Amino acid sequence: MSFFVELWNSVFTPGTSPQLIIATNLSFLALIITLIWLIVQTNGNIHFIILLSIATILWITVIWFINELKSVKLMTNEELGTEETKNKDVNTETQAKKASGVSKSSTKKISSRKV
């Protein structure tokens, strides 16, 4: 398959793919080159210098985030569904205990009083 077909398919799959990382880096590189060219053409306009620094920091941050994603195990839809079911069960039990009435600690306080 061609690079662009792989890039298009990677948009619909979880995680990062090599094509997506390459496209991201090429996009940021084009932005950086354009901003450097604008800085040279405008004799060091402060606005373009600030935009260059923001773009560089953003590129570094995106690279860091991609590396963090690589180190984390992504869950499939089935795993997310089973985890969601477990969380609902725990929440249902907690709500049932709350709805059953007064807690044990408050019943002890009430029973220890002299009438």
DADARA-V169407 format. One record per pair of residues at least 24 apart in sequence whose ideal C-beta (glycine too) atoms are under 7 Angstrom apart, sorted by the first residue. I is the first residue (numbers start at 1). GAP is how many residues later the second one is. If there is no record, write none. Layout:
i	gap
I	GAP
I	GAP
This chain:
i	gap
14	60
15	54
15	59
16	50
16	53
21	45
24	38
28	27
28	31
31	24
32	24
